[in-house]
Amino acid sequence: MTGAGGGIGAAVAGALHRNGASVVLVDLKLSDVDAVADRLGPDRVLLVHADVTKREQLDAAIAATIDTFGRLDIVFANAGISSGPAALTIRSAEDGVFERVIGVNLLGVWNTVRAALPHILGSGGYVLVTSSTYAYLNGLVNAPYAASKAAVEQIGRALRTELSGTGASAGVLYPGWVATPIADIAFGGDAIATSLVSRAFPGFLRRPITPEKLSRAVVRGVGRRAPRIQVPGRWIPVSWLRGMVNPVSDFILEHDSEVTRLTAELDRRAR
Ligand SMILES: NC(=O)c1ccc[n+]([C@@H]2O[C@H](COP(=O)([O-])OP(=O)(O)OC[C@H]3O[C@@H](n4cnc5c(N)ncnc54)[C@H](O)[C@@H]3O)[C@@H](O)[C@H]2O)c1
């Protein structure tokens, strides 16, 4: 699994490991993933330092996995980044932000999936890609991230269909807000983003869940080779009804004077 040193990756690694899986912890930041490995102990754990934007590093991670455990049954393409500690508009974003976010969140998933697929096909295994509720929500002041997650959803859906009949399978993970550093921006890390999120979403959708709660849903979803894992479940109706909800919510956001004011304030702040 990639992004294993982060909040979600660490919790899922722990949960899968407790359920008897051998886990390969792949991350860019060795210190974070070291701490996760320490918690899991020496048995059935392999630690690999790799940057998901570099295909050759993922090929090496897969080779190390096969060397150590002899097979690969589940791939969790999970590493991801936000566009930074502050919200941005498409107009005010610094050059390079879009490329950086797409590089990790989308190309990183592509690289991970492509490197792993020959072995997943061989084992009749399962690929899980981490998207987000941002795959279908309006991505205002977070467009690079939302665009990357919508694209990851497409990879997961297409892959599942393409793998039908092979014995292997794939699914998409759609976390809502989870209490990890990536979500800080919407919960006080950036005052304008926090105000926008509370304006745009009702309270019950805004409550972040713990990575541990998410990890339990992932273990269940991996067990049944789920097409979609949506946590917390309160987002499921929004996802089902997205064809109707989205035009209405887009209209409301476009005509909400407070949203317009806060977005303009973001643009002013960036100047
Ligand atoms: N936290 C949330 O609210 C939330 C919601 C929806 C989706 N997600 C997604 O879940 C995934 C995990 O996020 P998290 O909340 O655990 O965040 P996190 O920041 O705690 O963890 C992300 C991990 O990815 C690693 N990483 C970043 N760039 C990398 C690279 N180039 N190569 C290898 N590893 C790299 C980081 O070192 C970190 O350990 C991300 O894809 C994120 O977009 C998170």
The ligand as an SDF file (V2000), in Angstrom:
LIG
                    3D

 44 48  0  0  0  0  0  0  0  0999 V2000
   -8.1250   12.8100    5.1180 N   0  0  0  0  0  0  0  0  0  0  0  0
   -9.1870   13.0270    4.3770 C   0  0  0  0  0  0  0  0  0  0  0  0
  -10.1280   13.7400    4.7750 O   0  0  0  0  0  0  0  0  0  0  0  0
   -9.2990   12.3900    3.0140 C   0  0  0  0  0  0  0  0  0  0  0  0
  -10.5420   12.4310    2.3650 C   0  0  0  0  0  0  0  0  0  0  0  0
  -10.6490   11.8610    1.1060 C   0  0  0  0  0  0  0  0  0  0  0  0
   -9.5620   11.2440    0.5170 C   0  0  0  0  0  0  0  0  0  0  0  0
   -8.3570   11.2250    1.1710 N   0  0  0  0  0  0  0  0  0  0  0  0
   -7.2500   10.5780    0.5010 C   0  0  0  0  0  0  0  0  0  0  0  0
   -6.7460    9.5350    1.2940 O   0  0  0  0  0  0  0  0  0  0  0  0
   -5.3660    9.3150    0.9710 C   0  0  0  0  0  0  0  0  0  0  0  0
   -4.5440    9.2790    2.2400 C   0  0  0  0  0  0  0  0  0  0  0  0
   -4.6390   10.5540    2.8400 O   0  0  0  0  0  0  0  0  0  0  0  0
   -4.4330   10.8220    4.4110 P   0  0  0  0  0  0  0  0  0  0  0  0
   -5.6220   11.5420    4.8680 O   0  0  0  0  0  0  0  0  0  0  0  0
   -3.9780    9.5910    5.0920 O   0  0  0  0  0  0  0  0  0  0  0  0
   -3.2700   11.9020    4.2950 O   0  0  0  0  0  0  0  0  0  0  0  0
   -1.8090   11.9210    4.9520 P   0  0  0  0  0  0  0  0  0  0  0  0
   -1.1960   13.1980    4.5420 O   0  0  0  0  0  0  0  0  0  0  0  0
   -1.9100   11.5990    6.4050 O   0  0  0  0  0  0  0  0  0  0  0  0
   -1.0870   10.6950    4.2250 O   0  0  0  0  0  0  0  0  0  0  0  0
   -0.6590   10.7340    2.9010 C   0  0  0  0  0  0  0  0  0  0  0  0
    0.5950    9.8960    2.7960 C   0  0  0  0  0  0  0  0  0  0  0  0
    1.0040    9.8560    1.4240 O   0  0  0  0  0  0  0  0  0  0  0  0
    2.4300    9.9930    1.3970 C   0  0  0  0  0  0  0  0  0  0  0  0
    2.8700   10.5450    0.1250 N   0  0  0  0  0  0  0  0  0  0  0  0
    2.6800   11.8130   -0.3330 C   0  0  0  0  0  0  0  0  0  0  0  0
    3.2870   11.9600   -1.5260 N   0  0  0  0  0  0  0  0  0  0  0  0
    3.8550   10.7600   -1.8320 C   0  0  0  0  0  0  0  0  0  0  0  0
    4.6180   10.2900   -2.9220 C   0  0  0  0  0  0  0  0  0  0  0  0
    4.9270   11.0950   -3.9570 N   0  0  0  0  0  0  0  0  0  0  0  0
    5.0370    9.0010   -2.9120 N   0  0  0  0  0  0  0  0  0  0  0  0
    4.7500    8.1820   -1.8580 C   0  0  0  0  0  0  0  0  0  0  0  0
    4.0290    8.5790   -0.7900 N   0  0  0  0  0  0  0  0  0  0  0  0
    3.5960    9.8590   -0.7780 C   0  0  0  0  0  0  0  0  0  0  0  0
    2.7500   10.9480    2.5470 C   0  0  0  0  0  0  0  0  0  0  0  0
    4.1160   10.8690    2.9410 O   0  0  0  0  0  0  0  0  0  0  0  0
    1.7650   10.4840    3.5960 C   0  0  0  0  0  0  0  0  0  0  0  0
    2.3430    9.4890    4.4250 O   0  0  0  0  0  0  0  0  0  0  0  0
   -4.9680   10.4460    0.0150 C   0  0  0  0  0  0  0  0  0  0  0  0
   -5.0470    9.9770   -1.3210 O   0  0  0  0  0  0  0  0  0  0  0  0
   -6.0510   11.4720    0.2510 C   0  0  0  0  0  0  0  0  0  0  0  0
   -6.2330   12.3110   -0.8600 O   0  0  0  0  0  0  0  0  0  0  0  0
   -8.2020   11.7730    2.4050 C   0  0  0  0  0  0  0  0  0  0  0  0
  1  2  1  0
  2  3  2  0
  2  4  1  0
  4  5  1  0
  4 44  2  0
  5  6  2  0
  6  7  1  0
  7  8  2  0
  8  9  1  0
  8 44  1  0
  9 10  1  0
  9 42  1  0
 10 11  1  0
 11 12  1  0
 11 40  1  0
 12 13  1  0
 13 14  1  0
 14 15  2  0
 14 16  1  0
 14 17  1  0
 17 18  1  0
 18 19  2  0
 18 20  1  0
 18 21  1  0
 21 22  1  0
 22 23  1  0
 23 24  1  0
 23 38  1  0
 24 25  1  0
 25 26  1  0
 25 36  1  0
 26 27  1  0
 26 35  1  0
 27 28  2  0
 28 29  1  0
 29 30  1  0
 29 35  2  0
 30 31  1  0
 30 32  2  0
 32 33  1  0
 33 34  2  0
 34 35  1  0
 36 37  1  0
 36 38  1  0
 38 39  1  0
 40 41  1  0
 40 42  1  0
 42 43  1  0
M  CHG  2   8   1  16  -1
M  END
$$$$
